[in-house]
Amino acid sequence: MNNVKRYFQFLLIVLAAGSIYPLLYLRANYQETILVVYDISLSQLNSLYSFLGISLVLGYFPSGWLADKFSAKKLMSMSLFICGLTGIWFAQIPSYPMLIIIYGMWGIFSVFTFWSAHLKIVKLIAKREEEGRFFGILDGGRGIVEAVLATVALFIFLHVLGNHTDMMKTTAALQGVVYLYSIVMIVVAVLILLFIKDSPDTPGKQKTNKIDIQDFKKVFNNKFVWLLGLIIFMSYTLAQTVHYIGGFLQTNLNMDVATVGQITVTMLWMRPIGGIVGGFLGDKFGKSNILMIALAFAAIFLITLASSPSTMSSLYFQFLALSTGLMVYTIRGLYWSLLGDCRISPAILGLSIGFISFIGYLPDFLAPVLNNQFVSLFGEASGQSAYLIFSGVAGLIAIFITFIFKRAIKRNIKKI
């Protein structure tokens, strides 16, 4: 029964993680539609995502402190509920200043009150020999949830849009997508509150909520925490490209919105495959080994996608896009599994996760800024290509840092 409860709790966490983020990154599938419906420019959309990134980055570190001090289920439930209500507001097609507030709220409540809490619970309920598969299934399972929702959302979008391209139908189609994601978040918030039980091993059971400076010193003095943060930073820089490949296909290859939507939704189905298979392979052959292999392939596919002549066939580019997606989701399913090698005390696990996330997810803020800079320097088409190549190089740097991490872990084990 302990295992049944453990797996059920894990399932709900996967469901929560899979439903809270798709609406934030709606541009991955509907970028051009968002620009038209909300009457904003690409630069303004990138600015919204820069603001979202700032909110996310500022929330990661303190989210770790919250995860060590307060109830995880209440933090997660509140996050989902508020993000869902804000999504309903987003569906009303508010003005650009209101969009800035919405994206800021999404950034705060999808990370500050959610991120470290859900990762800490997964780390605590996973046995050491299961960490690769648990974190792989977390990301892969989250991918299944996102892919199912994206498939239903695309069906709603195309059904409402029909054969029409007028503004009223386009707006109604996008609103249907937004309502779907928002309602699902609210429902999951209720399920989390009803069925996840706080236990002595979960956040919310600490004796004091005071800030202990010694806890921060322990985190900052752990070299593995810094290395893992850098691994995730470079890996996530590469991984962020999944949100820009759709725009690249439309801008550089003139693919229509329906085709691009189908490709990006199919890419989401690469997530459960990459995450779950990568996690099991990591447990069998070494988590850092599989991570480095996935990084190498992702960098090759991404650079090839960006540098290939546009005269190549559509199937060629679809293959590269989907292959990149498969490797990216393998990477995302693996890098958090290295957490168990960092020798972190459970008492400061949440704080450590928060600090690693603060470093690792800086690309949430930097990626839109860099994308804007590349577009400004080289023009929209060449800028998109340059951004993808830059991200591929970041993946190669991640391989080097992962290798250093692996060697440091081996030396540390020999000392014990």
C-alpha positions, 0 to 999 in steps of 0.5 A: 500500500505504501507503494500504491500511495507513493505512485498515486501521489506521484501521478497527481504531481505529474498531472499538476506539472503537465497542466500548469505550463502549457498556457504560459508557452502558448506561443509554441503552437499559436505564435502568429495567431496570438500576434493577430488576435491581440494586435501586438508585434513580435517584439512586444510578444518577446517582451512579454516573455522577457517579463515572464522570464524575469518573474520566473527567475526571481521566483525560483530561489525563494520557492525553495525556502517556501518548499522547506517551510510550508504545505506542498499541496496547498502551494501547488493547489493555489498555484494551479487555481490562480494560473487558471483564473488568470487564464480566463482573464487572458481569454477576454483579449485584454490590452497589452498593459493587462497582458504584462500583468497576466504574464507576471502573475503566471511567472509568480504562481507557476514558480514561486509557489509551485516549482521547488515544492513539486520537485522536492516531493518527487525527490523524497518519494523516489528511492535512490535507484529510481531517481532516473526513471522518476524524474524521467517519468515526471518530465515524460508524464508531464509531456503526455499531459501536455501533448494530450491537452495540445491535441485536444486544443488543436482539435478545438482550434481547427473545429472553431476556425473551420474554413474561415480566416476572419478575425472573429473566428480566429479569436473564438478559436484561440479563446477556446484553446485558452479556456480549455487550459484554464479549466483543466488547471482549476480542476487539477487544483481541486484534485491536488487539494483533495487527494495529496496528503502532507506527510512528515517527509513533505514540506509544511512540517518544519519546526520554524519558518525563520530564515537560517543563514547557515542553510544558505551557506551550506547551499552556496558551499556545495560545488555540485549545486553550482555545477548542476545549476550550470548544466541545467543553464546550458541544457535549458538554453538549448531546450528553450528552442522548442518554443521557437522552432514553430516560428522558425518554420513559419518565418524561414520556410513559409509553412502554413499555421496548420502544418506548423501546429501539427508539427509542434503538437507532434513534438510534444509527443516526443516528450514522454518518449524522450523523458521516460526512455531517457530516464530508464536508460540513465538508471541502466547506463549512467544518468550523466552518460545518457545526458551527454549523448542526448546533448550531442545529438540535440546540438547536431540536429538543431544546428543542421536544422538552422543551417540547411538550405530552404530548398530541402523538402518539408519532410527533411525539416520535419524530421530534424524538428521532431528529432530535436524535440526527442533529444530536448525532452530526453535532456529535460527528463535527465538533468534533474535526476543528477540531484541525488548525486549532489549530497544535499541534506533533506533539510535544505533540499528545497532551498538547494532546488531553488538555487539550482533553478535560479541559475539553471532557468535564467534562459527563461528571461535571457532567451527572448532577449537573445532572440530579439537581439539576433532578429535586430542584428540579422533580420527576422529569418537570419536572426531565427537561424542564428538563435538556433545555432547559438543554442546548439553551441550552448548544448555542446558547452553543457556536455563539457560541464556534465563531464566535469560534474561526472568526474567530480562525483567519482572523486567524491565517492573515492574519498568517502 
